[in-house]
Amino acid sequence: MADVLNGSAARKVGDQSTSELVQRASEQITTLVRDELALAKAELAEKGKHAGVGIGLFGGGGVLALYGVGALIATGIIALNLVLDLWLAALIVTVVLFVAAGILALLGKKQVTQAVPPEPKQAIESVKADVDEVKHAVRDRSRA
């Protein structure tokens, strides 16, 4: 768009025919759309990365909870059984394991919420700015 406004083409914009101007505008719009799609793709890839990390943390929390149930319950209950009744020792160890799993799940949820909504905000803002620039250029050209 800058070459339309600055007249860096072979002939000045005022000397070009309407068909030449429409052809140049079409080429520039095509380039602009391709660039905006590339920006949107890069932004969505970044959001996908956050979603993947969040889902991985959720999975890690689940795996940790499963292994923890097997290992910590056995050792914790045995250790607490020395000073408490067996049922109370099992209850204490179970509560501790679920609190740890809950903390991991909350961390994973935070990562997933950073990836939502999956819309390319930067690309949208850039397109809006481009549309405004074209509108101003058309208005300025029609006034001249």
URNOR-V693831 format. One record per helix or strand. SS is the DSSP state (helix for helix, strand for strand). FROM is the first residue (numbers start at 1). LEN is the number of residues. If there is no record, write none. Layout:
{{SS:FROM:LEN} {SS:FROM:LEN}}
This chain:
{{helix:2:5} {helix:13:3} {helix:18:63} {helix:86:29} {helix:121:23}}
